[in-house]
Amino acid sequence: MMSGEPIDIRQPELSTARLTLEPLTEAHSDEALAMFADPDLSRYMSIDFSVPENASAMLERRLAYSGPPALGHWAIRESNDFVGMAHLRPSFELPPALIEIGWYVDTSQTGRGIATEAGAALLEYGLSTLGLPAIWALIDAHNHASTKVAERLGFIRVGSGHHYGALHEISVALPGPRHAPAE
């Protein structure tokens, strides 16, 4: 992916000290739909994913991902428990050549550093393993928890714009030394 060179790898499973990021498959559907049933998870989204039809359609779009095979969507597990989802994929809102990161953590698991740890694993994979020139994050302007995660991961805020139906901060992470995620 660096300098337009394709990287011939499939989306891998990634591991951290306590998490496993597995490529998202249909086997994760029930757990993902249960996570999105909590209306609090949708409070910064323009679509209410606690409505089963909305969550199912979103999940189907993620499972149908057909972008670069080294990128995609991951289920986040701690031990054997499903605790969230994340993605590293071409952006839907920015030019598609730009790679976007995102995370969703089950509301019963927030405040434990899961998004930071999963995000750090995806950044390391994208910037170091794949050699991506940058990774972008679009975070709802009112989602202060995700803004803090991006700051801990070393993202640089570069602007804002109307994306995904609301005002979002636009941030970028570049290759180079990263600070360790705060516990």
C-alpha positions, 0 to 999 in steps of 0.5 A: 500500500505504500507508494501504490504498491499492493500488499498481498496479505489477507486481513490478519488476527491481531493480538495485544496484551489482553485483546484479540482482534479477529476479522469480522465474520458472520459468526460474530453477528449475534454478539455484535447485534446484542452490543448495538441493541444498547441505545447509548452506543448510537448516541453519537451516530445519525442512525439509531443502531438499537433499532434491529433493522438498522444494526442488521443493515450496518453489520451486513455492509461490514460483512460485505466489505470488498476493499483491500484484503489487508484491511477491513473490520475486526471483532474485539475480544477480551478472553473469549468475550466479545467487547467491541468492533473496530475497522481500518478501511478506505473512508466512506466520507473522505476520499476513498484512498484515505484509510480510516480507523474507527472503534465501537466498545460495548457500553458495559466495557467502556472506561477500561482502555479497550478502544485505546488498546485496539486502536494502537494495535490497528495503528501499528498494523496499518502504519508499520506492517502495511506502511500506510502513509497516514490513518484518518479518524472522523470523530463526532464533535460531541464524543469526548471519550473517542476524542481522548482515545485519539489523543492518547493514540497520537492523532493530530486534529487537522480540522472538522467537517460534516460527516456521517450526518453530523459535525466531526473532528478530522484527525490523522496519525502519521508514521513515526514514534508513537507514545504508549497508550495510557492505561 
